Amino acid sequence: MKHENVDVAIVGYGPVSKVLATLLGQKGWKVGVYERFPATYPLPRAVHFDDEIARILQSILSPGIIEKITEIADDCYEWCNAERQTLLKLDWTEYGISGWPGHMMFNQPLLEEVLDEECLNTETVSVNLGMEAVALQEFDNHVELIAKDLDGEETRISAKYVVGCDGANSFVRKNMEHTITDLGFVADWLVVDIIPQEERKWSPMNLQLCDPARPTTVVSGGPGRRRWEFMALPGETKEELNKEEVAWRLLEEWDITPDNAVLERHAVYTFKALWVDEWRKGRLMLAGDAAHLTPPFMGQGLCSGIRDAQNLSWKLDLVLSGKADDSLLDTYTKERKPHNQAVVEAALYLGKMICITDQASAKARDEAFFTGSVTEFPEFPFLTNGILYQQECSSYTGKLSFQGLVNYQGKTGLFDDVVGNGWMIISPVEDPKKILSAEQIAFLDSIGARMIELSPVQKANDNTAVDIEGKYEQYFNQTGLEAVIVRPDYYLFGGTDSLDELPLIVDDLVKQMVKFMNTAAAS
C-alpha cells in the first residue's frame, strides 16, 4: 500500500474542490485531491454565477480569463405567463458591488478546464483522478483516508483535515454523524443544452415562462450555447421525459431543430431544497452539494459551494499555520449555514411561484403580479452570525465590501489584483494605521491584515490606493462610512461613520479572534 501525507485531503474534484484546493495551495499548504472518476465530467451543468463569485475566481485565475469564458447578461431576466405577458422584469445589466457584472453565464466544462489548470499549476496541490475514497478513520491529530485506484491498488493518505466536496451522495458525509433539514421540495426537470448552428438574437436573453401547461426556463448556457429546462408534469416519469426525441419535440416550438442546433445534452434532474445541519465533525468538513442542495431558480447552487470554499480556506489557513486553534472552524457552519439557508428558502419561494401547473392557481398568481399585490421577493442575504462586529450602529456588518479600480504602488487594476487579498482596513479619510495603537497593529500584522487609505490623488504614503474612477468615493458617500474592516472572504467585519471609532471596532475584532488564537499570535 502506498502512503501519502497532506495538510488537507479533498474528496471530489468539481468546481468547489478546485477553488478550495487552489486557495489553500496559494498559501503553500499541501493539498491532495481524490476523485473517483478518471476524467472531469464533460457536459454542462451550472450556467450562472454572480459578481461575488467572479471576485473569488478573480483571486485564482489569470487576468482576462473570466471575461473569455463567460457571457454577460446584457438585458433582463424576464418572467412571462402562458400568454407571454410580462409578469416581472429583473435588470441584469448592472455591475455588482464586487467589481464585476452582477450576472454572468458560463459553460461549466470550460470553467472547470481553467480551474483545473490552476490546480495543476499550483505546486503544492496534487490531483489524483480515478482514485475512489473507500475508507476513512479520524484520530486526535489527523485523519487517515484510504483511496483505491482503477487497478484496485490502495493508498493511505494521512491528512490534518478532510473536506468532502463530493456531491449529494457524499462519501465524507456518510462518515460523519449528521442530520439533514429537508424542506420537502421535489421537482423533476428535463435540462437540455444546445449549441446553435446559426446566428440568432435571443430576446430576452434569459426567460422564465410561467406557463402551467409546462413551466419552462430559457437562458444562456455560456458563450455560444443555450439552455432549456422543462418541468415534468404531474404523472410524467423521469424515464418518459429523458429521451432525445422528447427533447427535440419540446424544443420545436422554440424553432430549435436538428437542422439549426446540436443537442449537447439532455438529462432529468430532481431539484431539492435541503441542508446538512452541521458541516463539521472534528477533522471532517463538507462543502458544496455535500452540505446543501439548492433549487436552481436563483442560479445559486454553484455560487453557494464556492462561498463555502472561500470561507473555509481562510480559516484553515490560520489553523494550519498554528496561529489559530481549530475551534475557529466551528464558525464555518455558524456563518455559512444561515446564509445558505436563506438562499435555499429564497430559491424555493421563487420555485413555488414558477412550478404551478394548476390553471386557476396560475391565474391567481398572474393577477397578483399585474395588480402589484405579489409578495415582495426576499432580499439577497448577508452574513448574520460568526466573526462579525455586532454593535447596533454597524448596519453594514456582514455585507459584501466594495471593489473598484485603483492605482497602488505604481500598478493599476481591480483592488484585489494590485493591493492583495486577506484582512483589510480601508478608509477614505486617513491612513488607518495612524489612529491605531502599536498593540492593535501588532495583532493585525499577526493575521496578515493590511491598512489602506483610499484617496483621489497619489500621496507620499505606501499605504495609499488612488481611487481612479471615483467609485470608492461614491460608495463611502452613499454609505456614510469612514472606515471598514474587510474579512478575507470580502464580507465586512464592520464599519463606522467616524474614523475615530475605528480603534473600538479593531478592539472588538481582537476580542473575538483572541478566543481562537494561540498565545504567541494573540500576544
C-alpha positions as CSV (number, residue, x, y, z in Angstrom):
1,M,0.0,0.0,0.0
2,K,1.2,3.5,-0.9
3,H,1.4,6.2,1.7
4,E,0.9,10.0,1.3
5,N,0.9,12.9,3.8
6,V,-1.0,16.1,3.1
7,D,-2.3,19.1,5.1
8,V,-5.8,18.8,3.6
9,A,-7.3,16.0,1.6
10,I,-10.3,16.9,-0.6
11,V,-12.6,14.2,-1.8
12,G,-14.2,15.1,-5.1
13,Y,-12.9,17.3,-7.9
14,G,-15.7,19.5,-9.1
15,P,-15.5,23.4,-9.2
16,V,-15.9,23.8,-5.4
17,S,-13.0,21.4,-4.8
18,K,-10.9,23.1,-7.5
19,V,-11.4,26.5,-5.9
20,L,-10.7,25.3,-2.4
21,A,-7.6,23.4,-3.5
22,T,-6.2,26.4,-5.3
23,L,-6.9,28.8,-2.5
24,L,-5.2,26.6,0.0
25,G,-2.3,25.8,-2.4
26,Q,-1.7,29.5,-2.9
27,K,-1.0,29.7,0.8
28,G,1.6,27.0,0.4
29,W,-0.5,24.1,2.0
30,K,0.0,20.6,0.7
31,V,-3.4,19.5,-0.7
32,G,-4.3,16.1,-2.1
33,V,-7.4,15.8,-4.2
34,Y,-9.0,12.4,-4.8
35,E,-11.7,11.9,-7.5
36,R,-13.2,8.5,-8.2
37,F,-13.8,9.3,-11.9
38,P,-10.8,9.2,-14.3
39,A,-11.8,12.4,-16.1
40,T,-13.7,15.6,-15.4
41,Y,-17.4,15.5,-16.2
42,P,-17.5,16.8,-19.8
43,L,-21.1,18.1,-20.1
44,P,-22.8,21.4,-18.9
45,R,-24.4,21.7,-15.5
46,A,-24.4,25.1,-13.7
47,V,-24.6,28.1,-16.0
48,H,-24.8,31.2,-13.8
49,F,-22.6,32.9,-11.2
50,D,-22.8,36.4,-9.7
51,D,-20.3,39.2,-9.1
52,E,-19.3,37.9,-5.7
53,I,-18.2,34.6,-7.2
54,A,-16.4,36.4,-10.0
55,R,-14.4,38.2,-7.4
56,I,-13.4,34.9,-5.7
57,L,-12.5,33.4,-9.1
58,Q,-10.5,36.6,-9.8
59,S,-8.2,35.7,-6.9
60,I,-7.2,32.4,-8.5
61,L,-7.5,32.9,-12.3
62,S,-5.2,34.8,-14.6
63,P,-6.4,38.3,-15.8
64,G,-8.8,38.1,-18.7
65,I,-9.8,34.5,-18.2
66,I,-13.2,35.2,-16.6
67,E,-14.2,37.5,-19.5
68,K,-13.2,34.9,-22.0
69,I,-15.3,32.1,-20.5
70,T,-18.5,34.0,-19.7
71,E,-21.4,35.7,-21.4
72,I,-22.5,38.8,-19.6
73,A,-26.3,39.1,-19.2
74,D,-26.9,42.3,-21.2
75,D,-30.6,42.8,-20.7
76,C,-33.1,41.4,-18.2
77,Y,-34.4,38.2,-16.7
78,E,-38.0,38.3,-17.7
79,W,-40.9,36.3,-16.3
80,C,-43.9,35.8,-18.6
81,N,-47.2,33.9,-18.2
82,A,-48.7,31.5,-20.7
83,E,-49.9,34.3,-22.9
84,R,-46.4,35.8,-22.9
85,Q,-47.5,38.7,-20.9
86,T,-44.7,40.1,-18.8
87,L,-45.1,39.4,-15.1
88,L,-41.7,40.7,-14.0
89,K,-38.5,42.2,-15.4
90,L,-35.3,42.0,-13.4
91,D,-32.5,44.2,-14.6
92,W,-29.4,42.1,-15.0
93,T,-27.2,44.7,-16.7
94,E,-25.8,46.4,-13.6
95,Y,-22.4,45.7,-12.1
96,G,-22.4,44.3,-8.6
97,I,-20.6,45.7,-5.6
98,S,-17.7,43.2,-6.1
99,G,-16.5,44.9,-9.2
100,W,-17.9,42.5,-11.8
101,P,-21.2,42.2,-13.7
102,G,-24.0,41.1,-11.4
103,H,-24.9,38.1,-13.6
104,M,-22.5,36.1,-15.7
105,M,-23.5,33.0,-17.8
106,F,-20.9,30.3,-18.4
107,N,-20.3,26.7,-19.6
108,Q,-19.2,24.6,-16.7
109,P,-16.8,22.3,-18.5
110,L,-14.9,25.4,-19.8
111,L,-14.8,26.8,-16.3
112,E,-13.6,23.5,-14.9
113,E,-10.9,23.4,-17.5
114,V,-9.4,26.7,-16.5
115,L,-9.8,25.9,-12.8
116,D,-8.1,22.5,-13.4
117,E,-5.1,24.4,-15.0
118,E,-4.8,26.5,-11.9
119,C,-4.8,23.4,-9.6
120,L,-2.2,21.6,-11.7
121,N,0.0,24.7,-11.8
122,T,-0.2,25.1,-8.1
123,E,3.0,23.4,-6.8
124,T,1.6,22.1,-3.5
125,V,-1.6,20.7,-5.0
126,S,-1.8,17.1,-6.1
127,V,-4.7,16.0,-8.2
128,N,-5.5,12.3,-8.3
129,L,-8.1,11.2,-10.8
130,G,-9.5,7.6,-10.8
131,M,-8.9,7.4,-7.0
132,E,-12.1,6.5,-5.1
133,A,-12.2,7.2,-1.3
134,V,-13.2,3.8,0.3
135,A,-12.4,4.2,4.0
136,L,-11.9,6.9,6.5
137,Q,-10.8,7.0,10.1
138,E,-10.4,10.0,12.3
139,F,-7.7,10.3,15.0
140,D,-7.0,13.0,17.6
141,N,-4.4,14.8,15.4
142,H,-5.1,13.5,11.9
143,V,-7.4,11.6,9.6
144,E,-6.5,8.5,7.6
145,L,-8.2,8.3,4.2
146,I,-7.8,5.2,2.0
147,A,-8.3,5.7,-1.7
148,K,-8.4,3.0,-4.3
149,D,-7.3,3.5,-8.0
150,L,-8.8,1.9,-11.1
151,D,-6.5,-1.1,-10.7
152,G,-7.6,-1.8,-7.2
153,E,-4.3,-0.5,-5.6
154,E,-4.9,1.4,-2.4
155,T,-3.2,4.5,-1.0
156,R,-3.3,5.5,2.7
157,I,-3.5,9.3,3.0
158,S,-2.7,10.9,6.3
159,A,-4.3,14.4,6.4
160,K,-4.8,17.0,9.1
161,Y,-8.2,17.7,7.7
162,V,-10.5,16.1,5.1
163,V,-13.1,18.1,3.2
164,G,-15.9,16.4,1.3
165,C,-16.6,18.2,-1.9
166,D,-18.1,15.0,-3.3
167,G,-21.7,16.0,-4.1
168,A,-25.1,15.0,-3.0
169,N,-24.1,11.3,-2.3
170,S,-21.0,12.4,-0.3
171,F,-18.7,9.6,1.0
172,V,-17.3,12.0,3.6
173,R,-20.8,12.9,4.9
174,K,-21.7,9.2,5.3
175,N,-18.7,9.0,7.6
176,M,-20.0,11.9,9.8
177,E,-22.7,11.8,12.4
178,H,-25.2,14.2,10.8
179,T,-28.8,15.2,10.4
180,I,-30.4,16.8,7.5
181,T,-33.1,19.5,7.2
182,D,-35.2,18.8,4.2
183,L,-37.8,21.4,3.2
184,G,-39.7,18.7,1.2
185,F,-39.5,20.3,-2.2
186,V,-39.1,17.8,-5.0
187,A,-39.4,18.7,-8.7
188,D,-38.2,16.8,-11.8
189,W,-37.0,19.0,-14.7
190,L,-35.6,18.0,-18.1
191,V,-32.5,20.0,-18.7
192,V,-31.5,20.4,-22.3
193,D,-28.3,22.1,-23.6
194,I,-27.9,23.0,-27.3
195,I,-25.2,24.6,-29.5
196,P,-27.0,26.9,-32.1
197,Q,-25.7,26.5,-35.6
198,E,-27.0,29.8,-36.8
199,E,-26.9,33.4,-35.6
200,R,-29.9,34.4,-33.6
201,K,-30.8,37.3,-31.3
202,W,-32.3,35.9,-28.1
203,S,-34.7,38.4,-26.6
204,P,-35.0,38.3,-23.7
205,M,-31.6,36.7,-23.2
206,N,-33.0,34.9,-20.0
207,L,-36.6,34.0,-19.8
208,Q,-38.8,32.3,-17.2
209,L,-42.0,31.1,-18.8
210,C,-44.6,30.6,-16.0
211,D,-46.9,28.5,-18.2
212,P,-49.0,25.9,-16.2
213,A,-49.1,23.8,-19.3
214,R,-45.3,23.3,-18.9
215,P,-43.2,25.7,-16.8
216,T,-40.0,26.4,-18.8
217,T,-36.7,28.2,-18.3
218,V,-34.8,29.5,-21.3
219,V,-31.3,31.0,-20.6
220,S,-27.8,31.4,-21.9
221,G,-25.6,28.4,-21.4
222,G,-22.5,30.4,-21.7
223,P,-20.8,31.7,-24.9
224,G,-22.3,30.0,-28.0
225,R,-24.8,27.9,-26.0
226,R,-28.4,28.0,-24.9
227,R,-30.3,26.1,-22.2
228,W,-33.9,25.0,-21.8
229,E,-35.3,23.5,-18.6
230,F,-38.7,21.8,-18.9
231,M,-40.7,20.9,-15.8
232,A,-42.1,17.4,-15.6
233,L,-45.8,17.5,-15.5
234,P,-47.9,15.5,-12.9
235,G,-48.0,11.9,-13.9
236,E,-44.9,12.1,-16.2
237,T,-42.0,9.9,-15.2
238,K,-38.3,10.6,-15.5
239,E,-37.9,7.7,-18.0
240,E,-40.6,9.2,-20.2
241,L,-39.1,12.6,-20.2
242,N,-35.4,11.8,-20.5
243,K,-35.4,10.8,-24.2
244,E,-33.8,12.6,-27.1
245,E,-36.9,12.6,-29.2
246,V,-38.8,14.3,-26.3
247,A,-36.1,17.0,-26.0
248,W,-36.4,17.8,-29.7
249,R,-40.2,17.8,-29.5
250,L,-40.2,20.3,-26.7
251,L,-37.6,22.4,-28.5
252,E,-39.6,22.5,-31.7
253,E,-42.0,25.2,-30.6
254,W,-38.9,27.4,-29.9
255,D,-37.8,26.8,-33.5
256,I,-34.9,24.7,-32.4
257,T,-34.4,21.6,-34.6
258,P,-31.6,19.2,-35.7
259,D,-31.3,21.5,-38.7
260,N,-30.2,24.5,-36.8
261,A,-28.8,23.2,-33.5
262,V,-26.6,20.5,-31.9
263,L,-28.1,18.7,-28.9
264,E,-25.2,18.7,-26.5
265,R,-27.0,17.1,-23.5
266,H,-30.4,16.1,-22.1
267,A,-30.8,14.9,-18.5
268,V,-33.6,14.9,-15.9
269,Y,-32.7,16.5,-12.6
270,T,-34.6,16.3,-9.4
271,F,-34.5,19.7,-7.7
272,K,-34.4,19.6,-3.9
273,A,-34.1,22.1,-1.0
274,L,-32.1,20.8,1.9
275,W,-29.0,21.3,4.0
276,V,-26.9,19.3,6.5
277,D,-27.3,20.7,10.0
278,E,-23.6,20.6,10.9
279,W,-20.9,20.9,8.3
280,R,-18.1,20.0,10.5
281,K,-17.3,17.0,12.7
282,G,-13.8,17.1,14.2
283,R,-11.4,17.0,11.3
284,L,-14.1,16.3,8.7
285,M,-15.9,19.1,6.8
286,L,-18.4,19.4,4.0
287,A,-18.7,21.9,1.2
288,G,-20.9,22.4,-1.8
289,D,-23.6,19.9,-2.7
290,A,-22.3,17.6,0.0
291,A,-23.5,20.1,2.6
292,H,-26.6,21.6,0.8
293,L,-28.8,21.3,-2.2
294,T,-30.3,24.5,-3.6
295,P,-33.2,24.7,-6.2
296,P,-31.8,26.4,-9.3
297,F,-34.4,29.2,-9.6
298,M,-31.9,31.8,-8.4
299,G,-28.8,30.3,-10.1
300,Q,-27.1,30.0,-6.7
301,G,-26.2,26.3,-6.4
302,L,-22.6,26.6,-7.6
303,C,-22.3,30.0,-6.0
304,S,-23.1,28.7,-2.6
305,G,-20.5,26.0,-2.9
306,I,-17.8,28.5,-3.9
307,R,-18.7,30.7,-1.0
308,D,-18.1,27.6,1.2
309,A,-14.7,27.2,-0.2
310,Q,-13.7,30.8,0.3
311,N,-15.0,30.8,3.9
312,L,-13.3,27.6,4.8
313,S,-10.0,28.4,3.1
314,W,-9.0,31.5,5.2
315,K,-9.9,29.7,8.4
316,L,-8.0,26.6,7.5
317,D,-5.0,28.8,6.7
318,L,-5.0,30.3,10.1
319,V,-5.4,26.9,11.8
320,L,-2.8,25.1,9.7
321,S,-0.3,27.9,10.3
322,G,-0.7,27.4,14.0
323,K,-1.9,30.9,14.5
324,A,-5.4,29.7,15.5
325,D,-6.9,26.8,17.3
326,D,-9.1,24.6,15.2
327,S,-12.2,25.8,17.2
328,L,-12.1,28.6,14.6
329,L,-13.5,26.0,12.2
330,D,-16.7,25.9,14.3
331,T,-17.6,29.3,12.8
332,Y,-17.7,27.7,9.3
333,T,-21.2,26.2,9.8
334,K,-22.2,29.1,12.1
335,E,-21.6,31.6,9.3
336,R,-22.3,29.7,6.1
337,K,-25.4,27.6,7.1
338,P,-27.8,30.6,7.8
339,H,-26.6,32.4,4.7
340,N,-27.1,29.3,2.6
341,Q,-30.4,28.5,4.3
342,A,-31.7,32.0,3.3
343,V,-30.6,31.4,-0.3
344,V,-32.3,28.0,-0.4
345,E,-35.5,29.4,1.1
346,A,-35.5,32.3,-1.4
347,A,-34.9,30.0,-4.3
348,L,-37.8,27.8,-3.0
349,Y,-40.0,30.8,-2.8
350,L,-39.4,31.5,-6.5
351,G,-39.7,27.9,-7.4
352,K,-43.2,27.6,-5.8
353,M,-44.3,30.6,-8.0
354,I,-42.8,29.0,-11.1
355,C,-43.8,25.4,-10.6
356,I,-47.6,25.9,-10.8
357,T,-49.5,23.5,-13.1
358,D,-53.0,24.3,-11.9
359,Q,-54.7,26.8,-14.2
360,A,-56.7,28.6,-11.5
361,S,-53.6,28.9,-9.3
362,A,-51.6,30.2,-12.2
363,K,-54.3,32.8,-13.0
364,A,-54.3,34.0,-9.4
365,R,-50.5,34.3,-9.4
366,D,-50.6,36.3,-12.6
367,E,-53.2,38.6,-11.3
368,A,-51.1,39.2,-8.2
369,F,-48.2,40.4,-10.4
370,F,-50.5,42.6,-12.6
371,T,-52.0,44.3,-9.5
372,G,-48.8,44.6,-7.6
373,S,-50.0,42.5,-4.8
374,V,-47.5,39.7,-5.2
375,T,-45.4,39.1,-2.1
376,E,-42.2,41.0,-2.2
377,F,-39.2,38.9,-3.3
378,P,-36.8,38.1,-0.5
379,E,-33.7,40.2,-0.4
380,F,-30.4,38.5,-1.0
381,P,-28.9,37.5,2.3
382,F,-25.7,38.6,4.0
383,L,-23.8,37.2,7.0
384,T,-25.5,37.5,10.3
385,N,-23.6,35.1,12.6
386,G,-19.9,34.4,13.4
387,I,-16.9,36.7,13.4
388,L,-18.7,40.0,12.9
389,Y,-19.0,43.3,14.7
390,Q,-22.5,43.1,16.2
391,Q,-23.0,46.6,17.6
392,E,-26.3,48.2,16.7
393,C,-24.6,51.1,14.9
394,S,-22.9,48.9,12.4
395,S,-25.6,48.4,9.8
396,Y,-23.2,47.2,7.2
397,T,-21.8,44.3,9.2
398,G,-21.8,41.1,7.2
399,K,-22.5,42.8,3.9
400,L,-20.1,42.5,0.9
401,S,-17.4,45.0,0.6
402,F,-16.9,47.2,-2.5
403,Q,-14.2,46.6,-5.1
404,G,-13.2,49.1,-7.8
405,L,-10.2,50.2,-9.9
406,V,-7.3,51.7,-8.1
407,N,-3.6,52.6,-8.6
408,Y,-1.4,51.2,-5.9
409,Q,2.3,51.4,-5.7
410,G,2.6,52.0,-9.5
411,K,0.1,49.3,-10.5
412,T,-3.4,49.9,-11.8
413,G,-6.2,47.3,-11.7
414,L,-9.0,46.0,-9.6
415,F,-8.3,46.4,-5.9
416,D,-7.6,42.7,-5.1
417,D,-5.2,42.4,-8.1
418,V,-3.0,45.3,-7.1
419,V,-3.4,45.5,-3.3
420,G,-3.9,41.8,-2.5
421,N,-6.3,39.7,-0.5
422,G,-6.8,39.0,3.2
423,W,-7.9,41.2,6.1
424,M,-8.1,44.8,5.0
425,I,-8.8,48.0,6.9
426,I,-9.8,50.7,4.5
427,S,-10.5,54.4,5.0
428,P,-11.1,57.3,2.5
429,V,-10.2,59.8,5.3
430,E,-6.8,58.9,6.6
431,D,-4.2,56.1,6.8
432,P,-5.9,53.8,9.4
433,K,-2.5,52.9,10.8
434,K,-2.1,56.4,12.2
435,I,-5.0,56.1,14.7
436,L,-4.4,52.5,15.9
437,S,-2.2,51.6,18.8
438,A,1.0,49.6,18.5
439,E,-0.7,46.6,20.2
440,Q,-3.6,46.7,17.7
441,I,-1.2,47.0,14.7
442,A,0.8,44.0,16.0
443,F,-2.3,41.9,16.3
444,L,-3.4,42.9,12.8
445,D,0.0,42.1,11.5
446,S,-0.3,38.6,13.1
447,I,-3.4,37.8,11.0
448,G,-1.9,39.4,7.8
449,A,-4.1,42.5,7.8
450,R,-3.3,45.4,5.5
451,M,-4.2,49.0,6.2
452,I,-5.1,51.1,3.2
453,E,-6.1,54.8,2.7
454,L,-8.1,55.5,-0.4
455,S,-7.5,58.9,-2.0
456,P,-8.5,60.7,-5.2
457,V,-4.8,61.6,-5.7
458,Q,-1.5,60.0,-5.0
459,K,0.1,60.7,-1.7
460,A,3.6,60.1,-0.3
461,N,2.4,57.1,1.6
462,D,2.9,53.4,0.7
463,N,-0.5,52.6,2.2
464,T,-2.4,54.9,-0.3
465,A,-4.5,53.5,-3.1
466,V,-5.7,56.0,-5.7
467,D,-9.5,55.8,-6.4
468,I,-9.2,56.1,-10.2
469,E,-12.9,56.3,-11.2
470,G,-14.2,57.9,-8.0
471,K,-16.3,54.7,-7.4
472,Y,-14.9,54.3,-3.8
473,E,-15.7,57.9,-3.1
474,Q,-19.3,57.3,-4.3
475,Y,-19.5,54.1,-2.2
476,F,-18.3,55.8,1.0
477,N,-20.5,58.8,0.4
478,Q,-23.6,56.7,-0.1
479,T,-23.0,54.5,3.0
480,G,-21.7,57.3,5.2
481,L,-18.8,55.1,6.3
482,E,-15.4,56.5,7.1
483,A,-13.7,53.2,7.6
484,V,-14.4,49.5,7.1
485,I,-12.8,46.2,8.2
486,V,-12.9,43.6,5.4
487,R,-12.6,39.9,6.0
488,P,-10.6,37.6,3.7
489,D,-13.9,36.4,2.2
490,Y,-14.7,40.0,1.2
491,Y,-17.5,40.4,3.8
492,L,-17.4,43.4,6.2
493,F,-16.5,42.5,9.7
494,G,-17.8,46.0,10.4
495,G,-17.7,49.7,9.5
496,T,-18.0,53.1,11.2
497,D,-19.2,56.5,10.1
498,S,-16.5,58.1,12.3
499,L,-12.8,57.2,11.8
500,D,-12.3,58.0,15.5
501,E,-14.3,54.9,16.3
502,L,-12.2,52.5,14.3
503,P,-10.0,51.6,17.3
504,L,-13.1,50.4,19.1
505,I,-14.0,48.1,16.2
506,V,-10.5,46.8,16.0
507,D,-10.7,46.0,19.7
508,D,-13.8,44.0,19.1
509,L,-12.1,42.1,16.3
510,V,-9.2,41.4,18.6
511,K,-11.5,40.3,21.3
512,Q,-13.4,37.9,19.0
513,M,-10.3,36.5,17.3
514,V,-8.2,36.0,20.5
515,K,-10.7,33.3,21.6
516,F,-9.3,31.3,18.7
517,M,-5.7,32.4,18.5
518,N,-2.8,30.7,20.2
519,T,-0.9,32.6,22.9
520,A,2.0,33.6,20.6
521,A,-0.2,35.0,17.9
522,A,-2.5,36.8,20.3
523,S,0.2,38.5,22.4
